[in-house]
Amino acid sequence: MNPRKAALIAWLAAACLGLSACQHVAPYQREALARPGMDVKEREALSSQFYTHVYEAREGAMPSSEHAGGGCGCN
Amino acid sequence: MEGRGNYFWERSTRVVVPEAKLKLTSPNGVRLGAGYLVDAITSASIAAAATSDQLKTELRHGVHADVGKELDLGSSELDLTVLGAYSTENDYRSWIYGLRSSLSWGERASKLSLTASRVQDRVLSNADRTFDRPLSGVTVGPSFEQVLAPVLVLTVSYQLGYLQGYLGNPYRRAAFASHAPEREAPPETRLRHEASARLAWYLPGSRTALHLLYSAYADSWNIAAISPELRVYQQIGPDLLLRPRYRLYLQSAASFAPPASGKYPAGYLGPTTNDPKLEALRTHTIGLAIEYRLGVFADTVFDFAKTAWLDVGFDRYLSNSSFGNGIIGTAGAVVPF
């Protein structure tokens, strides 16, 4: 399948799933979301930046301007 | 407080990045963050008149800081953060500043975020002291996070980016069939679109969290890319977490990538490049990370460290580009006080 079509289909599927979320989940029901395997955003923030830097240096997708340029042959 | 050591190794390049980050929260809720890193890049270069490759090491220093605060709006919460970063090496300077904002409602079950940032770079060349070109750009992007169920969270994001200036590498030479190589000259503007989604699902019976990530990318250089990724977080006992992962990246070539011969034909006057990452390529990342929380220190003299995390990760990076395969290693410690 063409990468553009595959991307569009996956994006629409994710958006539909998100928009269909009508069930309200109260805070006391969210214990599982605080587990170490779910609550990873803060813990992985710094290491994720390094992975992103490696990918931006070795893959053609244009880096976002949130990451400093240069390094790793990026420029 | 967090300290990390990162490592990337491939056939022609070694990158070692030690970094540290500090976050403080004042009693009135103002958050301050600051960080510093050194990028030590060692690469092989064929020096003029040399008969073998020589290793050359360059250092990049980077600092960043941010200030933020969450404001209680009654039935919702507004979080605002301003950030800035500066990076310097002997042939590159980069300034970044921006704003992150997020609005949460429904007892934080829904969160809408908006990020905007601007970059202002200077591209220099050690081989040509007269080369000094600007590069600037902006990135804006909304993101929406929704708790779908007690064990399910979905995040969808979109990001628009625009860069203007010298977007090549002053050391790279494009090859021509009719004459000697010239410094590569890609288009001077680039517009990017990136949509991404992350679905996190917790399985209480096995204490497993599955994270499915998907990203789709397209830009004005005619590069299109998709990147699905699966991460599995498996908790073992109270303090140990294993995280195997697999990421696939597929990309089409830039419209001005050189032909299969590697040389632009005689009379070609369009944009040029000799960048291997602008060709059609496929990469795989297969890795394992281990995280360990120092819960054993609870109720000891080191009780302050009981919520600290240590982690180590190893990834094999497989690429069919001429950069070849690589290894990514990370190790770090997060110590809350």
HADDOCK unambig.tbl for C-alpha pairs under 7 A between the chains (distance, minus, plus):
assign (segid A and resid 3 and name CA) (segid B and resid 224 and name CA) 6.75 0.50 0.50
assign (segid A and resid 3 and name CA) (segid B and resid 225 and name CA) 6.54 0.50 0.50
assign (segid A and resid 3 and name CA) (segid B and resid 226 and name CA) 6.46 0.50 0.50
assign (segid A and resid 4 and name CA) (segid B and resid 224 and name CA) 6.56 0.50 0.50
assign (segid A and resid 7 and name CA) (segid B and resid 216 and name CA) 5.15 0.50 0.50
assign (segid A and resid 7 and name CA) (segid B and resid 226 and name CA) 6.37 0.50 0.50
assign (segid A and resid 11 and name CA) (segid B and resid 195 and name CA) 6.99 0.50 0.50
assign (segid A and resid 14 and name CA) (segid B and resid 197 and name CA) 6.69 0.50 0.50
assign (segid A and resid 18 and name CA) (segid B and resid 146 and name CA) 6.91 0.50 0.50
assign (segid A and resid 18 and name CA) (segid B and resid 154 and name CA) 6.51 0.50 0.50
assign (segid A and resid 21 and name CA) (segid B and resid 148 and name CA) 5.36 0.50 0.50
assign (segid A and resid 23 and name CA) (segid B and resid 148 and name CA) 6.76 0.50 0.50
assign (segid A and resid 25 and name CA) (segid B and resid 109 and name CA) 6.82 0.50 0.50
assign (segid A and resid 25 and name CA) (segid B and resid 147 and name CA) 6.91 0.50 0.50
assign (segid A and resid 25 and name CA) (segid B and resid 149 and name CA) 6.10 0.50 0.50
assign (segid A and resid 25 and name CA) (segid B and resid 150 and name CA) 6.18 0.50 0.50
assign (segid A and resid 27 and name CA) (segid B and resid 107 and name CA) 6.80 0.50 0.50
assign (segid A and resid 29 and name CA) (segid B and resid 150 and name CA) 5.59 0.50 0.50
assign (segid A and resid 30 and name CA) (segid B and resid 150 and name CA) 5.10 0.50 0.50
assign (segid A and resid 32 and name CA) (segid B and resid 150 and name CA) 6.81 0.50 0.50
assign (segid A and resid 32 and name CA) (segid B and resid 151 and name CA) 5.91 0.50 0.50
assign (segid A and resid 32 and name CA) (segid B and resid 202 and name CA) 6.67 0.50 0.50
assign (segid A and resid 33 and name CA) (segid B and resid 151 and name CA) 6.30 0.50 0.50
assign (segid A and resid 37 and name CA) (segid B and resid 209 and name CA) 5.31 0.50 0.50
assign (segid A and resid 37 and name CA) (segid B and resid 233 and name CA) 5.01 0.50 0.50
assign (segid A and resid 37 and name CA) (segid B and resid 234 and name CA) 6.97 0.50 0.50
assign (segid A and resid 38 and name CA) (segid B and resid 200 and name CA) 6.73 0.50 0.50
assign (segid A and resid 38 and name CA) (segid B and resid 202 and name CA) 6.97 0.50 0.50
assign (segid A and resid 38 and name CA) (segid B and resid 209 and name CA) 6.12 0.50 0.50
assign (segid A and resid 58 and name CA) (segid B and resid 277 and name CA) 5.87 0.50 0.50
assign (segid A and resid 59 and name CA) (segid B and resid 277 and name CA) 5.08 0.50 0.50
assign (segid A and resid 60 and name CA) (segid B and resid 277 and name CA) 4.81 0.50 0.50
assign (segid A and resid 60 and name CA) (segid B and resid 278 and name CA) 5.08 0.50 0.50
assign (segid A and resid 62 and name CA) (segid B and resid 192 and name CA) 6.90 0.50 0.50
assign (segid A and resid 64 and name CA) (segid B and resid 139 and name CA) 6.36 0.50 0.50
assign (segid A and resid 64 and name CA) (segid B and resid 161 and name CA) 6.37 0.50 0.50
assign (segid A and resid 65 and name CA) (segid B and resid 117 and name CA) 6.53 0.50 0.50
assign (segid A and resid 65 and name CA) (segid B and resid 118 and name CA) 6.31 0.50 0.50
assign (segid A and resid 65 and name CA) (segid B and resid 119 and name CA) 5.55 0.50 0.50
assign (segid A and resid 65 and name CA) (segid B and resid 137 and name CA) 6.61 0.50 0.50
assign (segid A and resid 65 and name CA) (segid B and resid 138 and name CA) 6.26 0.50 0.50
assign (segid A and resid 65 and name CA) (segid B and resid 139 and name CA) 5.80 0.50 0.50
assign (segid A and resid 66 and name CA) (segid B and resid 96 and name CA) 6.85 0.50 0.50
assign (segid A and resid 66 and name CA) (segid B and resid 117 and name CA) 6.31 0.50 0.50
assign (segid A and resid 68 and name CA) (segid B and resid 87 and name CA) 6.15 0.50 0.50
assign (segid A and resid 68 and name CA) (segid B and resid 94 and name CA) 5.96 0.50 0.50
assign (segid A and resid 68 and name CA) (segid B and resid 96 and name CA) 6.95 0.50 0.50
assign (segid A and resid 69 and name CA) (segid B and resid 94 and name CA) 6.09 0.50 0.50
assign (segid A and resid 70 and name CA) (segid B and resid 92 and name CA) 6.00 0.50 0.50
assign (segid A and resid 71 and name CA) (segid B and resid 39 and name CA) 6.89 0.50 0.50
assign (segid A and resid 71 and name CA) (segid B and resid 60 and name CA) 6.55 0.50 0.50
assign (segid A and resid 72 and name CA) (segid B and resid 41 and name CA) 6.35 0.50 0.50
assign (segid A and resid 75 and name CA) (segid B and resid 168 and name CA) 6.24 0.50 0.50
assign (segid A and resid 75 and name CA) (segid B and resid 169 and name CA) 4.97 0.50 0.50
